[in-house]
C-alpha cells in the first residue's frame, strides 16, 4: 500500500496531462485507503471489542495537527517552490515514517516463524500456476465488473456537459447503460459463478452490518454533494486565501478527529453503540441544512466554520460506531472481510456524491455564468468556468466578479439540496442496527490471546 501511494505521488510530481494525473490519483487513493484498512485490521487484532474504538479514535488524532500545518505547507510550496516538489517531498516523508513500522512487522513475523507460531510458506507453484491461483483468489473478474460498472455509471454525470450533444451523445447514453449491465453481471457472477467470491453477500443479510455499511456510504454521498467544490467557493465568493480556505475545509476533519477518542471511551463504558449513535442526528441536520441559509456571499465565515464543526461531530461519531456495529456482528476471523466491505460502501458513497456534485457543477455553472456575466464578458464564459485563476483575477466589486459569485451561489445551493436529500436515509439506517451489548460479546469472544489491549 505504501508503494502504491509513493508511485501515485511520483506520477503526480512528474505528470504533464490530465490523463496521467487521473492515473496517479487512482494509484494514490488505492494505496491510501488500503493503508487505512490495514491499520484498522491491525488494531482489531490487538484490541478487545470494548476498547477498540478508543485506539481507532486515537489513531486519527494526528489529523488535528495536519489541519493547521497542511494548508500553510501547501501555500508555501505553491508560492515558493512548485506543486511537483510538494508531492516529491511527501514521498520522502511518508517512507521515513513507514519504513520503521515495516521493519517492526517483518522482525515480529520472523520471530513468530522462529517460535513456530506462523506457518512456513511453501512455494511449489510455477509462475503460470501462481498467476492462475491469485487470479482466482483475488476474483479479478469480480473486481473488474464492479469497478468498471460503477465508473461507467457515475462518470457521465460529470462529463456529459462537455460531450458534443450533451446527454444525447451516443457514448454518454451508452456508458450508464453499460454500467448497470456490468453491475448486474457482477451480482450474477458473485452469486453463481465465482470460484472464490470477494463480495460476502451473506454478511449483508445481517441488518446491523447492512445498516452500518449503508450509513457509511450515504453519509459520504451527502457530504461530497456539498463539499466537492467547497474550496473553490471559499476562494472565489469569500475571497479567502489557499491557507484560510484550507483551514475552513479541514475544520471538519479536525472536529471528527477530536471527538473520536471520546466516542471510544463512551462506548467502552456504555457497552452499547446504537442509541449513542443517535447523538449525531441533530448535528447532521444542523450541519447540512444550515448551509442552505449560510452558504451565500453575505455570510460571515465563522458561520460556515460552525457548520463544518457540526458535520465533523456526526461524521466522527458514525465513522466509529458504524465500524463497531460491523465488527460486533461477525466472528473475529471475519472482521477483516467485514471491514473491507464496509469500506467499499464508503468509497461507493463518496463516488456517488462526487458524481452528483460534478453533474450539478458542469451542467449548471456554465449556463448560470452565461446568464450573469455582463455582455462585455459573455465571450469569456468558457474560460472563466474552466480556470479558477481567471475567476480570482477579477477584483472585488467588478461586474464580472459579482456575476461569478452569483453563479457560484446559485449552483452551490443546488448541491446542498442534494446533500440534504440523504438525511432521512441516514436516520433509517441507524434504526436498522441491533442494540448489541459489546461487553457480552467480549466475554464470548474467541479472539486469540496475546498482546491485546
Secondary structure as UniProt FT lines:
FT   HELIX           2..14
FT   HELIX           18..45
FT   HELIX           49..59
FT   TURN            60..61
FT   HELIX           62..80
FT   HELIX           83..114
FT   TURN            115..116
FT   HELIX           127..137
FT   TURN            138..139
FT   HELIX           140..159
FT   HELIX           160..162
FT   TURN            164..165
FT   HELIX           166..168
FT   HELIX           170..188
FT   HELIX           189..193
FT   TURN            195..196
FT   TURN            201..202
FT   HELIX           203..205
FT   HELIX           207..227
FT   TURN            228..229
FT   HELIX           230..237
FT   HELIX           242..270
FT   HELIX           274..277
FT   HELIX           279..294
FT   TURN            297..298
FT   HELIX           301..327
FT   TURN            328..329
FT   HELIX           332..334
FT   HELIX           335..372
FT   HELIX           375..380
FT   HELIX           381..386
FT   HELIX           388..393
FT   TURN            396..397
FT   HELIX           399..420
FT   TURN            421..422
FT   HELIX           423..432
FT   HELIX           438..444
//
